[in-house]
Amino acid sequence: MWRDMIRRLYQDAEFSAPAADAEIDHIERRLGQPVPDALRGLLRESNGVRDEYGAGLVWSVREIVEQNAEFRANSDFSAHYMSFEQLMFMADNGGGDQFAFVRVPAGRPDDVFVWDHETDERKRVALSLADYLDRRARSDGDDWYR
């Protein structure tokens, strides 16, 4: 399902081999947050997806774990930004801004937010992973979410 949808939106998308459930479960263990069902489904079909320029439309399991762990542990970040604990970053725009699910009990688990690295603003940009991929594909540039 995900590969077909992404191929329709991004003709030059690069797919990886599927991630095993045990790999995806590693995200949950490492970050202490449940992986959204849609993200789990996509990772089961492709462990990350890149666009024609190599930007991460959706990161691999390894990138999700590494990027989130780095943001949470970086003391410079904690001095300048609000906490990243409630976010699960899963993609970027190639220029510093990152896309995330908000993982809080009272939140809307499918919404995708952007974190602006210059202002620390966090705002909803899509209602789901599919909506995020669609909006990003139909944009005219890296700043489609502004």
C-alpha positions in Angstrom: 0.0 0.0 0.0 2.7 2.6 1.0 5.0 1.8 -1.8 2.2 2.2 -4.4 1.1 5.5 -2.9 4.6 6.9 -2.6 5.5 5.8 -6.2 2.4 7.8 -7.4 3.6 10.9 -5.5 7.3 10.6 -6.0 8.4 9.0 -9.3 12.0 8.9 -8.2 11.5 7.7 -4.7 14.2 5.3 -3.4 13.0 2.4 -1.2 14.9 0.2 1.2 14.3 -3.4 2.2 11.4 -3.8 4.7 12.2 -3.5 8.4 11.3 -6.4 10.6 8.9 -5.9 13.5 11.8 -6.5 15.9 13.6 -3.5 14.4 10.6 -1.3 14.6 10.0 -2.4 18.2 13.5 -1.1 18.9 12.2 2.4 18.3 9.6 1.9 21.0 12.1 0.4 23.5 14.7 3.1 22.9 12.4 6.1 22.8 9.8 4.8 25.3 7.0 5.7 22.9 4.7 3.7 20.7 5.3 3.8 16.9 2.3 5.2 15.1 0.5 2.4 13.2 0.9 4.2 9.8 4.7 4.6 10.4 5.0 1.0 11.5 3.1 -0.1 8.3 5.4 2.0 6.1 8.6 0.7 7.7 7.3 -2.8 7.2 7.3 -2.1 3.5 10.5 0.0 3.3 12.9 0.8 6.0 13.0 4.5 5.0 12.2 6.4 1.8 14.4 9.0 0.1 13.5 11.4 -2.6 15.4 11.9 -5.8 17.9 14.2 -4.1 18.5 11.9 -1.1 16.4 13.8 1.4 14.6 11.6 3.9 10.9 11.6 3.1 10.7 9.0 6.0 13.7 8.0 7.9 14.9 4.4 8.5 14.5 2.8 11.9 18.2 3.6 12.6 17.8 7.2 11.7 14.6 7.6 13.8 16.4 6.1 16.8 19.7 8.1 16.3 18.1 11.4 15.5 15.6 11.3 18.4 18.2 10.1 20.9 20.6 12.8 19.8 18.1 15.6 20.1 17.0 14.4 23.6 20.6 14.0 24.9 22.2 17.1 23.5 22.8 19.5 26.3 23.2 22.5 23.9 19.7 21.7 22.6 18.2 21.5 26.0 19.6 25.0 26.8 18.0 26.6 23.7 14.9 24.6 22.9 11.8 23.2 24.6 12.0 19.4 25.4 11.9 17.0 22.5 10.6 14.1 24.7 7.1 14.3 23.4 8.2 14.3 19.7 9.1 11.3 17.5 11.0 12.8 14.6 10.7 10.7 11.5 11.8 13.0 8.6 13.5 16.3 7.6 13.4 18.9 4.9 17.2 18.8 4.3 17.6 22.3 5.8 17.3 21.7 9.6 13.5 21.5 10.1 12.2 18.2 11.1 8.8 16.4 10.9 7.5 14.4 13.9 4.6 12.7 15.5 3.6 14.1 18.9 3.6 11.1 21.3 1.6 12.2 24.3 -1.4 10.3 25.8 -3.9 13.1 25.1 -2.6 14.0 21.7 -3.8 13.1 18.2 -1.5 10.2 17.4 -1.7 10.6 13.6 -1.0 14.3 13.2 2.4 15.3 11.8 4.1 18.4 13.1 7.1 20.4 11.9 9.8 21.6 14.3 11.4 24.8 13.0 15.0 24.7 14.0 15.4 28.5 14.0 12.4 29.4 16.1 11.7 26.2 18.0 8.1 26.5 16.8 6.1 23.2 16.5 3.0 23.3 14.4 0.7 20.7 12.8 1.2 20.4 9.1 -0.7 17.3 8.2 -3.4 15.1 9.6 -1.6 11.8 8.9 1.5 10.3 7.4 -0.3 9.9 4.1 -1.4 13.5 4.2 2.2 14.6 5.0 3.5 12.7 2.0 0.8 14.0 -0.2 1.3 17.7 0.9 5.1 17.4 0.6 4.8 15.9 -2.9 2.5 18.6 -4.2 4.6 21.5 -2.9 6.9 23.8 -4.8 9.9 23.6 -2.6 11.4 22.6 0.7 9.3 25.1 2.7 5.9 23.8 1.8 4.8 23.7 5.4 5.3 27.4 6.1 
